[in-house]
């Protein structure tokens, strides 16, 4: 009997690859920060999922290729698949350190602790105001900017979580988000709190590594977005971010070499550099993804059609002084309801604010990265310009 191949659309596969990549990165960092081998094991389980997605992408490429001319047109998608594989391997390398109980220098945990986007473990108490509720009803992401990465319940992990997942008393949530959002969630969960205060020692390494961790995650998300929405604007932004990333990386390596002269346990510094190399590999993969967009690689019609089916668009605009956005918070603007778009990222001077919390107030000079319907994105850009 002939096997009937019924793959998902290319856009569905790319979206799923992006989601799995994001989750693997977050769980790998969480496993280091929390010294949790179980989370590290889940990273390796997700590697198998990523392998399956890449197999499907490559199968589609093989099915639609009939000659050399068409083969050239699928190289772009295959390049994205290869980049996804690199991200998967890099997160696996980080998780391996935890799985093998390798001694990792404490400055790595400190760096992840002081990163802009926090990761925390929160226990749900009996008195919690959010217990016995679905995540879709809690709307944590839109209300306080916090995402639930995983739930541990009676010794078993729920990864990935879904909108229909319940939060129950006794659950442990692994979450990420801004510090004030996580503080609010701690209050909802019961009497608990998180501390972001780092230990003393190696401040230059801590600062560089924290920024590199934030920027690499941002580059991956924006890299996939540039492909999914065919956005050269976003691809160019990733390249700009990468220039900052490379400067930080050079500074960090010099700092580590200097620290090695005084460090008694050089093995921990060696494992620190293994983490750094993995983060650099993630950044390089994001660069490889946007390279497809920036080089204007012609895609096979099958891929073009699948990507064109997306209703969403993505764009960027600098907020002018005459814009009505200035001084108003994202909550007050309520762009999703009023315009059908939302702010994915704000570039403020040299700082990048990814998934900005709703309390964030817009300033003149802010560069907004916006995602939403075509009309919605256009409207936000027009309002940001003040025209």
Secondary structure as UniProt FT lines:
FT   HELIX           10..33
FT   TURN            34..35
FT   HELIX           37..64
FT   HELIX           68..73
FT   HELIX           75..99
FT   TURN            100..101
FT   HELIX           106..114
FT   STRAND          118..123
FT   TURN            126..127
FT   TURN            131..132
FT   STRAND          133..134
FT   HELIX           135..138
FT   HELIX           140..144
FT   STRAND          147..153
FT   TURN            154..155
FT   STRAND          156..158
FT   TURN            163..164
FT   STRAND          166..167
FT   TURN            169..170
FT   STRAND          172..177
FT   HELIX           179..189
FT   HELIX           203..228
FT   TURN            229..230
FT   HELIX           232..260
FT   TURN            261..262
FT   HELIX           266..294
FT   TURN            295..296
FT   HELIX           301..308
FT   STRAND          312..318
FT   TURN            321..322
FT   TURN            324..327
FT   HELIX           330..333
FT   HELIX           335..339
FT   STRAND          341..348
FT   TURN            349..350
FT   STRAND          351..354
FT   TURN            358..359
FT   TURN            364..365
FT   STRAND          367..373
FT   HELIX           374..385
//
